[in-house]
Amino acid sequence: MDGDGFRLTRRRALSALAATGAVSAGVGVGTDAFFSDAESFDGNRVVAGELDLAVAWHKVVETATTRVATSDGWPTPRSDATAPGCDLADLKPGDSATLTLALRIDGLPGYLSLVGHERTDAERGQSEAEAGYFREAAPNAEGELDELTTATLSYLTPDDPTAPEAGGTATPAYTGSLASLVGLCDLGTGVPLDGDEAAGVYDCLVGGAPLGTYGGGQTHYLRMEWTVPPWVGSGIASDAFAFDVGLYGVQEGGG
């Protein structure tokens, strides 16, 4: 489930833009990429005009064995941060994971959104227990793991900024299936993020709620959590789901 990250390069970034037709798409096998509205690259430093985005992350995977992975220098955001793998396979009811992101724009303020893309959605055959659970005559090509896994995206105010992974006050911005969250991230410029950490995703997309900017030099925190509900039973026994996430950034007053 844990994948090795990779360091951002100009070639990988431009390949992602060409392949998806959208700025800030995640690329790579077993990894996620953090991009911004990039006009130039200075080594692995991502620069978008005057929008300079730095990221750090901390991931905890709770299965039979708890696994923890972090970016270099966590929790200090870095512009050259590698990215966590979001590969879900061989899960059981009750398994869960938490991805905490630390975000900072250095320089002028801007707007951010979370983007993503489904990379793998596979049934991988069916065990006898799983086939009986869904009463399917034949397995589908796609699994049900992403549809049955619940996901929540929250703004996080950590109790201790030196250890934001330890928890704090979480303000939910979106709750639904993992499939719906990744699907929204894959539409247009993705899921809008409110720099004021007040407006929910539905309020922004449907209700037209105004978005606050992410101020320069300030660190903000996001938390993405997903859980396989206990009632799922054997329904996801053989399924696999993998997705990429990224960040789309626009300087305030820019396009």
Secondary structure, 3 states (H helix, E strand, C coil): CCCCCCCCCHHHHHHHHHHHCCCCCCCCCCCCCCCCCCCEEECCEEEECCEEEEEEEEEEEECCCEEEEECCCCCCCECCCCCCCCEEECCCCCCEEEEEEEEEEEECCEEEEEEEEEEEEECCCCCHHHHHHHCCCCCCCCCCHHHHCEEEEEEEEECCCCCHHHCEEEEEEEEEEHHHHHHHHCCCCCEEECCCCCCCHHHHHCCCCCCCCECECCEEEEEEEEECCHHHCCCCCCCEEEEEEEEEEEECCCC
